[in-house]
């Protein structure tokens, strides 16, 4: 009989804590974990994908909602958020 490997999330295996005796499952997003780690650092915080996406959309709207400059909007949004 073949054994199954546990599913991983980006190479990280998450085990249920010993305190979870009732079988409950705790879902943790990687973005939340990244923000917690970033908040412990003394250096700059990096914007989340959602923040960049929203700012890029605002830039897209501000230039008349014309297509063709999506990458430039994304990079400008990322740069603006990193500077603030």
N, C-alpha and C positions, 0 to 999 in steps of 0.2 A: 504494500500500500504506500503510495507516495504521500509525503508530508507537504503541507502548504506553507509557504513563507508568509509572514504577516505583511499586510499591506503597509506601505510607507507613504509618508507625505514629504516629498522632497528629500528622501534619504533619512528622515528622522522617524524613528518608531516611538510612538507615544503610548505609554503604558498607563493603565488606570491606577490612580493612587490607592494605597491600602485603605484609606478612610472611606472609599466608595464601596461599601459592603452591599448596598441595595441594588447594585447593577446599573446605576445611572451612568450615563455617558456625558462627558464634558467635551464640548466642541470649542476648539480654540483656533481662531484664524491666524494665519501666518502674518498678516498685516498687523494685527494686534500685538503679537509677539515682537515684531520688528520695532514697533513704536515703543514698547516697554524697554527694549534693549537700547534704543536710541535715546530715550529719556534718561537713562542711567549715565550716558556719556556726557562729557562736558563740552564736546564739539558741536558743530551745527547739526540741526535735525533735517532730515531729508523729507521732501514732500511725498505724500502718498500718490499712488497711481490715480486715485479718484480726484485728488486735488489738482493734479496736472491735467487730467481729462477735462475737468470743469473749466479751468483757466484757458485751456486751448480752445474749448468751445466758445468761451466769451470772446477770445481774440478772433475766431472765425466769424462770429456775429458782428463784431466791431468793424470788420473790413467788408461788410456787405454780404456775408454768407455766400461768398464765391468759392467754388471748389478749386483744388489744384495746389494749395499751399499747406496741406495737413501736417507735413513733417516740420515745416518752418513754424507753424503755430505751436506744435508740441514742444519743439526745442525752445522757443521763446517763452512759453509758459513755464517750462522746467527752469530756465535761467532766472526768470522773474521770481519764482517761488524760492529758489535757492538763495537769492540775494536778500529777500525779506526776512 
